[in-house]
Amino acid sequence: VIALPSFNEQMAKSRRTKGLTAVQQIALLQEKYRVNNASYSTSLTDIKASSTTDDGNYALSISSADASSFLVVAKAQSSQSNDRCGDINYSYDGSQPAGKKVTIYPSNSTATNCW
């Protein structure tokens, strides 16, 4: 009985890893797209990315994009919908004077040890 919460957390963490990998893949596709375009894409279709993770536990989207930044969101769904960390957000800002800034954070700002 004690092992069940620990097992469930490990399963959720494994699914989070898939979501994290998916947003990082979209970020790479955004960089590839930006080489030939004036701005980052707001469309997963433009960059030939899937709208869900392969296990269906995250719905993927590009929340915003312009010439120097973009935000990718992996919205928890299915088995992951009640995850303590919530959605996965990947924010890229290339307009920083000191260099590019990437921030990856859960939608639940009080959650710790999400990845």
URWO-V397434 format. One record per backbone hydrogen bond with DSSP energy under -0.5 kcal/mol. CO is the residue of the C=O (numbers start at 1). NH is the residue of the N-H. If there is no record, write none. Layout:
# URWO-V397434
co->{CO:CO}
nh->{NH:NH}
This chain:
# URWO-V397434
co->{1:1:2:3:4:5:6:7:8:9:10:11:12:13:14:15:16:17:18:19:20:21:22:23:24:25:26:27:28:29:30:31:32:33:34:43:44:45:51:53:57:58:58:59:61:61:64:66:68:69:70:71:71:72:73:73:74:74:75:77:78:80:83:85:87:87:88:89:89:90:91:92:93:93:96:101:103:105:107:108}
nh->{4:5:6:7:8:9:10:11:12:13:14:15:16:17:18:19:20:21:22:23:24:25:26:27:28:29:30:31:32:33:34:35:36:36:37:47:49:48:60:56:77:53:60:75:63:73:71:40:94:66:92:63:64:90:61:75:76:88:59:80:81:83:86:108:89:107:74:91:105:72:103:70:96:101:99:93:91:89:109:111}
